[in-house]
Amino acid sequence: MSSSHTSQLHVVRLPGQRGLRVIGEVAPYTWDIWRTALKPVAVDAVPGKLDLARLAFIDTHGTTLLLDTARRRSHPASLTLTRLPKILVRMLPLLCTPETAKILIDEQATS
């Protein structure tokens, strides 16, 4: 994580797919951006996908927001996470509950 608050979080649509690419850091100074980006994922009527290859950092609160999004999804299909950073790979098993079973991890695409 950067020592200054100049780092940003950018969330863009995946070209040609239903999903989002996350670029940057999820930390206290980007929580509002993260929360706003996740809102449509929670109510989307199709399976969701988040490409996290360019996610440099995510704190515990940001991970909790992600898990809450999976719990609230209005569509019964899962939320697929691809190319997870190692920190998230370590945090998910600690924070997941049976209600977050809607999350799939594309392990072949883990960074």
CNS distance restraints for C-alpha pairs under 8 A (distance, minus, plus):
assign (resid   1 and name CA) (resid  25 and name CA) 7.21 0.50 0.50
assign (resid   1 and name CA) (resid  56 and name CA) 7.16 0.50 0.50
assign (resid   1 and name CA) (resid  57 and name CA) 5.91 0.50 0.50
assign (resid   2 and name CA) (resid   6 and name CA) 8.00 0.50 0.50
assign (resid   2 and name CA) (resid   7 and name CA) 6.71 0.50 0.50
assign (resid   5 and name CA) (resid  29 and name CA) 7.00 0.50 0.50
assign (resid   7 and name CA) (resid  24 and name CA) 6.91 0.50 0.50
assign (resid   7 and name CA) (resid  25 and name CA) 6.88 0.50 0.50
assign (resid   8 and name CA) (resid  24 and name CA) 5.64 0.50 0.50
assign (resid   8 and name CA) (resid  25 and name CA) 6.30 0.50 0.50
assign (resid   8 and name CA) (resid  30 and name CA) 6.85 0.50 0.50
assign (resid   9 and name CA) (resid  22 and name CA) 7.30 0.50 0.50
assign (resid   9 and name CA) (resid  23 and name CA) 5.74 0.50 0.50
assign (resid   9 and name CA) (resid  24 and name CA) 4.52 0.50 0.50
assign (resid   9 and name CA) (resid  25 and name CA) 5.42 0.50 0.50
assign (resid   9 and name CA) (resid  26 and name CA) 6.65 0.50 0.50
assign (resid   9 and name CA) (resid  30 and name CA) 6.21 0.50 0.50
assign (resid   9 and name CA) (resid  33 and name CA) 7.01 0.50 0.50
assign (resid   9 and name CA) (resid  34 and name CA) 7.54 0.50 0.50
assign (resid  10 and name CA) (resid  22 and name CA) 6.03 0.50 0.50
assign (resid  10 and name CA) (resid  23 and name CA) 5.04 0.50 0.50
assign (resid  10 and name CA) (resid  24 and name CA) 6.32 0.50 0.50
assign (resid  11 and name CA) (resid  20 and name CA) 6.37 0.50 0.50
assign (resid  11 and name CA) (resid  21 and name CA) 5.66 0.50 0.50
assign (resid  11 and name CA) (resid  22 and name CA) 4.69 0.50 0.50
assign (resid  11 and name CA) (resid  23 and name CA) 6.20 0.50 0.50
assign (resid  11 and name CA) (resid  37 and name CA) 6.68 0.50 0.50
assign (resid  12 and name CA) (resid  20 and name CA) 5.48 0.50 0.50
assign (resid  12 and name CA) (resid  21 and name CA) 5.30 0.50 0.50
assign (resid  12 and name CA) (resid  22 and name CA) 6.74 0.50 0.50
assign (resid  13 and name CA) (resid  17 and name CA) 7.80 0.50 0.50
assign (resid  13 and name CA) (resid  18 and name CA) 7.45 0.50 0.50
assign (resid  13 and name CA) (resid  19 and name CA) 5.86 0.50 0.50
assign (resid  13 and name CA) (resid  20 and name CA) 4.45 0.50 0.50
assign (resid  13 and name CA) (resid  21 and name CA) 6.10 0.50 0.50
assign (resid  14 and name CA) (resid  18 and name CA) 6.63 0.50 0.50
assign (resid  14 and name CA) (resid  19 and name CA) 5.41 0.50 0.50
assign (resid  14 and name CA) (resid  20 and name CA) 5.10 0.50 0.50
assign (resid  14 and name CA) (resid  21 and name CA) 5.83 0.50 0.50
assign (resid  18 and name CA) (resid  47 and name CA) 7.90 0.50 0.50
assign (resid  18 and name CA) (resid  48 and name CA) 6.50 0.50 0.50
assign (resid  18 and name CA) (resid  49 and name CA) 6.73 0.50 0.50
assign (resid  19 and name CA) (resid  48 and name CA) 5.64 0.50 0.50
assign (resid  19 and name CA) (resid  49 and name CA) 4.48 0.50 0.50
assign (resid  19 and name CA) (resid  50 and name CA) 5.66 0.50 0.50
assign (resid  19 and name CA) (resid  51 and name CA) 7.64 0.50 0.50
assign (resid  20 and name CA) (resid  49 and name CA) 6.38 0.50 0.50
assign (resid  20 and name CA) (resid  50 and name CA) 4.94 0.50 0.50
assign (resid  20 and name CA) (resid  51 and name CA) 6.15 0.50 0.50
assign (resid  21 and name CA) (resid  50 and name CA) 5.83 0.50 0.50
assign (resid  21 and name CA) (resid  51 and name CA) 4.62 0.50 0.50
assign (resid  21 and name CA) (resid  52 and name CA) 6.22 0.50 0.50
assign (resid  21 and name CA) (resid  53 and name CA) 7.90 0.50 0.50
assign (resid  21 and name CA) (resid  54 and name CA) 7.76 0.50 0.50
assign (resid  22 and name CA) (resid  50 and name CA) 7.13 0.50 0.50
assign (resid  22 and name CA) (resid  51 and name CA) 6.24 0.50 0.50
assign (resid  22 and name CA) (resid  52 and name CA) 5.39 0.50 0.50
assign (resid  22 and name CA) (resid  53 and name CA) 7.53 0.50 0.50
assign (resid  22 and name CA) (resid  54 and name CA) 6.23 0.50 0.50
assign (resid  22 and name CA) (resid  55 and name CA) 5.76 0.50 0.50
assign (resid  23 and name CA) (resid  52 and name CA) 7.31 0.50 0.50
assign (resid  23 and name CA) (resid  53 and name CA) 7.81 0.50 0.50
assign (resid  23 and name CA) (resid  54 and name CA) 4.75 0.50 0.50
assign (resid  23 and name CA) (resid  55 and name CA) 4.96 0.50 0.50
assign (resid  23 and name CA) (resid  56 and name CA) 7.26 0.50 0.50
assign (resid  24 and name CA) (resid  54 and name CA) 6.42 0.50 0.50
assign (resid  24 and name CA) (resid  55 and name CA) 5.04 0.50 0.50
assign (resid  24 and name CA) (resid  56 and name CA) 5.29 0.50 0.50
assign (resid  24 and name CA) (resid  57 and name CA) 7.00 0.50 0.50
assign (resid  25 and name CA) (resid  30 and name CA) 7.21 0.50 0.50
assign (resid  25 and name CA) (resid  55 and name CA) 6.01 0.50 0.50
assign (resid  25 and name CA) (resid  56 and name CA) 5.35 0.50 0.50
assign (resid  25 and name CA) (resid  57 and name CA) 4.66 0.50 0.50
assign (resid  25 and name CA) (resid  58 and name CA) 5.92 0.50 0.50
assign (resid  26 and name CA) (resid  30 and name CA) 5.55 0.50 0.50
assign (resid  26 and name CA) (resid  31 and name CA) 6.22 0.50 0.50
assign (resid  26 and name CA) (resid  34 and name CA) 6.83 0.50 0.50
assign (resid  26 and name CA) (resid  55 and name CA) 7.95 0.50 0.50
assign (resid  26 and name CA) (resid  57 and name CA) 5.98 0.50 0.50
assign (resid  26 and name CA) (resid  58 and name CA) 4.52 0.50 0.50
assign (resid  26 and name CA) (resid  59 and name CA) 6.28 0.50 0.50
assign (resid  26 and name CA) (resid  62 and name CA) 5.83 0.50 0.50
assign (resid  27 and name CA) (resid  31 and name CA) 6.00 0.50 0.50
assign (resid  27 and name CA) (resid  57 and name CA) 7.58 0.50 0.50
assign (resid  27 and name CA) (resid  58 and name CA) 6.22 0.50 0.50
assign (resid  27 and name CA) (resid  59 and name CA) 5.75 0.50 0.50
assign (resid  27 and name CA) (resid  61 and name CA) 7.86 0.50 0.50
assign (resid  27 and name CA) (resid  62 and name CA) 6.75 0.50 0.50
assign (resid  30 and name CA) (resid  34 and name CA) 6.29 0.50 0.50
assign (resid  31 and name CA) (resid  35 and name CA) 5.95 0.50 0.50
assign (resid  31 and name CA) (resid  62 and name CA) 6.69 0.50 0.50
assign (resid  32 and name CA) (resid  36 and name CA) 6.11 0.50 0.50
assign (resid  33 and name CA) (resid  37 and name CA) 6.12 0.50 0.50
assign (resid  34 and name CA) (resid  38 and name CA) 6.19 0.50 0.50
assign (resid  34 and name CA) (resid  62 and name CA) 7.43 0.50 0.50
assign (resid  35 and name CA) (resid  39 and name CA) 6.42 0.50 0.50
assign (resid  35 and name CA) (resid  65 and name CA) 6.90 0.50 0.50
assign (resid  36 and name CA) (resid  40 and name CA) 7.99 0.50 0.50
assign (resid  37 and name CA) (resid  41 and name CA) 7.64 0.50 0.50
assign (resid  38 and name CA) (resid  42 and name CA) 6.49 0.50 0.50
assign (resid  38 and name CA) (resid  66 and name CA) 7.27 0.50 0.50
assign (resid  38 and name CA) (resid  69 and name CA) 6.56 0.50 0.50
assign (resid  39 and name CA) (resid  43 and name CA) 6.93 0.50 0.50
assign (resid  39 and name CA) (resid  69 and name CA) 7.36 0.50 0.50
assign (resid  40 and name CA) (resid  44 and name CA) 5.72 0.50 0.50
assign (resid  41 and name CA) (resid  48 and name CA) 6.45 0.50 0.50
assign (resid  41 and name CA) (resid  69 and name CA) 7.00 0.50 0.50
assign (resid  41 and name CA) (resid  73 and name CA) 7.06 0.50 0.50
assign (resid  42 and name CA) (resid  69 and name CA) 5.05 0.50 0.50
assign (resid  42 and name CA) (resid  70 and name CA) 6.52 0.50 0.50
assign (resid  42 and name CA) (resid  71 and name CA) 7.96 0.50 0.50
assign (resid  42 and name CA) (resid  72 and name CA) 5.51 0.50 0.50
assign (resid  42 and name CA) (resid  73 and name CA) 4.15 0.50 0.50
assign (resid  42 and name CA) (resid  74 and name CA) 6.40 0.50 0.50
assign (resid  43 and name CA) (resid  72 and name CA) 7.45 0.50 0.50
assign (resid  43 and name CA) (resid  73 and name CA) 5.42 0.50 0.50
assign (resid  43 and name CA) (resid  74 and name CA) 5.05 0.50 0.50
assign (resid  43 and name CA) (resid  75 and name CA) 7.12 0.50 0.50
assign (resid  44 and name CA) (resid  48 and name CA) 7.43 0.50 0.50
assign (resid  44 and name CA) (resid  73 and name CA) 7.10 0.50 0.50
assign (resid  44 and name CA) (resid  74 and name CA) 6.72 0.50 0.50
assign (resid  44 and name CA) (resid  75 and name CA) 6.66 0.50 0.50
assign (resid  45 and name CA) (resid  74 and name CA) 6.68 0.50 0.50
assign (resid  45 and name CA) (resid  75 and name CA) 5.15 0.50 0.50
assign (resid  46 and name CA) (resid  75 and name CA) 6.21 0.50 0.50
assign (resid  46 and name CA) (resid  77 and name CA) 6.83 0.50 0.50
assign (resid  47 and name CA) (resid  75 and name CA) 7.10 0.50 0.50
assign (resid  47 and name CA) (resid  77 and name CA) 5.04 0.50 0.50
assign (resid  47 and name CA) (resid  78 and name CA) 5.59 0.50 0.50
assign (resid  47 and name CA) (resid  79 and name CA) 5.99 0.50 0.50
assign (resid  47 and name CA) (resid  80 and name CA) 7.69 0.50 0.50
assign (resid  48 and name CA) (resid  77 and name CA) 7.86 0.50 0.50
assign (resid  48 and name CA) (resid  78 and name CA) 6.66 0.50 0.50
assign (resid  48 and name CA) (resid  79 and name CA) 4.65 0.50 0.50
assign (resid  48 and name CA) (resid  80 and name CA) 6.04 0.50 0.50
assign (resid  49 and name CA) (resid  79 and name CA) 5.66 0.50 0.50
assign (resid  49 and name CA) (resid  80 and name CA) 4.58 0.50 0.50
assign (resid  49 and name CA) (resid  81 and name CA) 5.84 0.50 0.50
assign (resid  49 and name CA) (resid  82 and name CA) 7.41 0.50 0.50
assign (resid  50 and name CA) (resid  79 and name CA) 7.61 0.50 0.50
assign (resid  50 and name CA) (resid  80 and name CA) 6.25 0.50 0.50
assign (resid  50 and name CA) (resid  81 and name CA) 4.95 0.50 0.50
assign (resid  50 and name CA) (resid  82 and name CA) 6.20 0.50 0.50
assign (resid  51 and name CA) (resid  81 and name CA) 6.11 0.50 0.50
assign (resid  51 and name CA) (resid  82 and name CA) 4.86 0.50 0.50
assign (resid  51 and name CA) (resid  83 and name CA) 6.14 0.50 0.50
assign (resid  51 and name CA) (resid  84 and name CA) 7.62 0.50 0.50
assign (resid  52 and name CA) (resid  81 and name CA) 6.98 0.50 0.50
assign (resid  52 and name CA) (resid  82 and name CA) 5.96 0.50 0.50
assign (resid  52 and name CA) (resid  83 and name CA) 5.38 0.50 0.50
assign (resid  52 and name CA) (resid  84 and name CA) 5.23 0.50 0.50
assign (resid  52 and name CA) (resid  85 and name CA) 6.93 0.50 0.50
assign (resid  53 and name CA) (resid  82 and name CA) 7.21 0.50 0.50
assign (resid  53 and name CA) (resid  83 and name CA) 4.73 0.50 0.50
assign (resid  53 and name CA) (resid  84 and name CA) 5.96 0.50 0.50
assign (resid  53 and name CA) (resid  85 and name CA) 6.64 0.50 0.50
assign (resid  53 and name CA) (resid 110 and name CA) 7.68 0.50 0.50
assign (resid  53 and name CA) (resid 111 and name CA) 6.31 0.50 0.50
assign (resid  55 and name CA) (resid  84 and name CA) 7.84 0.50 0.50
assign (resid  55 and name CA) (resid  85 and name CA) 6.76 0.50 0.50
assign (resid  56 and name CA) (resid  85 and name CA) 7.35 0.50 0.50
assign (resid  57 and name CA) (resid  85 and name CA) 7.80 0.50 0.50
assign (resid  57 and name CA) (resid  87 and name CA) 7.59 0.50 0.50
assign (resid  58 and name CA) (resid  62 and name CA) 5.84 0.50 0.50
assign (resid  58 and name CA) (resid  63 and name CA) 6.58 0.50 0.50
assign (resid  58 and name CA) (resid  87 and name CA) 7.54 0.50 0.50
assign (resid  58 and name CA) (resid  88 and name CA) 7.17 0.50 0.50
assign (resid  59 and name CA) (resid  63 and name CA) 6.30 0.50 0.50
assign (resid  60 and name CA) (resid  64 and name CA) 6.13 0.50 0.50
assign (resid  60 and name CA) (resid  91 and name CA) 7.62 0.50 0.50
assign (resid  61 and name CA) (resid  65 and name CA) 6.25 0.50 0.50
assign (resid  62 and name CA) (resid  66 and name CA) 6.37 0.50 0.50
assign (resid  63 and name CA) (resid  67 and name CA) 6.27 0.50 0.50
assign (resid  63 and name CA) (resid  88 and name CA) 7.55 0.50 0.50
assign (resid  63 and name CA) (resid  91 and name CA) 7.75 0.50 0.50
assign (resid  63 and name CA) (resid  92 and name CA) 7.65 0.50 0.50
assign (resid  64 and name CA) (resid  68 and name CA) 6.05 0.50 0.50
assign (resid  64 and name CA) (resid  95 and name CA) 7.44 0.50 0.50
assign (resid  65 and name CA) (resid  69 and name CA) 6.21 0.50 0.50
assign (resid  66 and name CA) (resid  70 and name CA) 6.52 0.50 0.50
assign (resid  67 and name CA) (resid  71 and name CA) 6.34 0.50 0.50
assign (resid  67 and name CA) (resid  96 and name CA) 7.23 0.50 0.50
assign (resid  67 and name CA) (resid 100 and name CA) 6.25 0.50 0.50
assign (resid  68 and name CA) (resid  72 and name CA) 6.23 0.50 0.50
assign (resid  68 and name CA) (resid 100 and name CA) 7.81 0.50 0.50
assign (resid  69 and name CA) (resid  73 and name CA) 6.22 0.50 0.50
assign (resid  70 and name CA) (resid  78 and name CA) 7.56 0.50 0.50
assign (resid  70 and name CA) (resid  79 and name CA) 6.37 0.50 0.50
assign (resid  70 and name CA) (resid 100 and name CA) 5.91 0.50 0.50
assign (resid  70 and name CA) (resid 102 and name CA) 6.14 0.50 0.50
assign (resid  70 and name CA) (resid 103 and name CA) 6.43 0.50 0.50
assign (resid  71 and name CA) (resid  99 and name CA) 5.85 0.50 0.50
assign (resid  71 and name CA) (resid 100 and name CA) 5.43 0.50 0.50
assign (resid  71 and name CA) (resid 102 and name CA) 7.26 0.50 0.50
assign (resid  76 and name CA) (resid 102 and name CA) 7.69 0.50 0.50
assign (resid  77 and name CA) (resid 102 and name CA) 6.84 0.50 0.50
assign (resid  78 and name CA) (resid 101 and name CA) 7.93 0.50 0.50
assign (resid  78 and name CA) (resid 102 and name CA) 4.28 0.50 0.50
assign (resid  78 and name CA) (resid 103 and name CA) 5.42 0.50 0.50
assign (resid  78 and name CA) (resid 104 and name CA) 6.41 0.50 0.50
assign (resid  79 and name CA) (resid 102 and name CA) 5.96 0.50 0.50
assign (resid  79 and name CA) (resid 103 and name CA) 4.78 0.50 0.50
assign (resid  79 and name CA) (resid 104 and name CA) 6.01 0.50 0.50
assign (resid  80 and name CA) (resid 103 and name CA) 5.80 0.50 0.50
assign (resid  80 and name CA) (resid 104 and name CA) 4.60 0.50 0.50
assign (resid  80 and name CA) (resid 105 and name CA) 5.71 0.50 0.50
assign (resid  80 and name CA) (resid 106 and name CA) 6.76 0.50 0.50
assign (resid  81 and name CA) (resid 103 and name CA) 7.21 0.50 0.50
assign (resid  81 and name CA) (resid 104 and name CA) 6.19 0.50 0.50
assign (resid  81 and name CA) (resid 105 and name CA) 4.96 0.50 0.50
assign (resid  81 and name CA) (resid 106 and name CA) 6.11 0.50 0.50
assign (resid  82 and name CA) (resid 105 and name CA) 6.15 0.50 0.50
assign (resid  82 and name CA) (resid 106 and name CA) 5.01 0.50 0.50
assign (resid  82 and name CA) (resid 107 and name CA) 7.22 0.50 0.50
assign (resid  82 and name CA) (resid 109 and name CA) 5.56 0.50 0.50
assign (resid  82 and name CA) (resid 110 and name CA) 6.22 0.50 0.50
assign (resid  83 and name CA) (resid 106 and name CA) 7.10 0.50 0.50
assign (resid  83 and name CA) (resid 107 and name CA) 7.42 0.50 0.50
assign (resid  83 and name CA) (resid 108 and name CA) 7.85 0.50 0.50
assign (resid  83 and name CA) (resid 109 and name CA) 4.46 0.50 0.50
assign (resid  83 and name CA) (resid 110 and name CA) 3.67 0.50 0.50
assign (resid  83 and name CA) (resid 111 and name CA) 4.92 0.50 0.50
assign (resid  84 and name CA) (resid  88 and name CA) 6.29 0.50 0.50
assign (resid  84 and name CA) (resid  89 and name CA) 6.44 0.50 0.50
assign (resid  84 and name CA) (resid 109 and name CA) 7.51 0.50 0.50
assign (resid  84 and name CA) (resid 110 and name CA) 4.85 0.50 0.50
assign (resid  84 and name CA) (resid 111 and name CA) 5.61 0.50 0.50
assign (resid  85 and name CA) (resid  89 and name CA) 6.53 0.50 0.50
assign (resid  85 and name CA) (resid 110 and name CA) 6.88 0.50 0.50
assign (resid  85 and name CA) (resid 111 and name CA) 5.50 0.50 0.50
assign (resid  86 and name CA) (resid  90 and name CA) 6.32 0.50 0.50
assign (resid  86 and name CA) (resid 110 and name CA) 7.99 0.50 0.50
assign (resid  86 and name CA) (resid 111 and name CA) 6.92 0.50 0.50
assign (resid  87 and name CA) (resid  91 and name CA) 6.21 0.50 0.50
assign (resid  88 and name CA) (resid  92 and name CA) 5.91 0.50 0.50
assign (resid  89 and name CA) (resid  93 and name CA) 7.52 0.50 0.50
assign (resid  90 and name CA) (resid  94 and name CA) 7.40 0.50 0.50
assign (resid  91 and name CA) (resid  95 and name CA) 6.35 0.50 0.50
assign (resid  92 and name CA) (resid  96 and name CA) 5.67 0.50 0.50
assign (resid  96 and name CA) (resid 100 and name CA) 5.92 0.50 0.50
assign (resid  96 and name CA) (resid 101 and name CA) 7.84 0.50 0.50
assign (resid  97 and name CA) (resid 101 and name CA) 7.20 0.50 0.50
assign (resid 106 and name CA) (resid 110 and name CA) 6.87 0.50 0.50
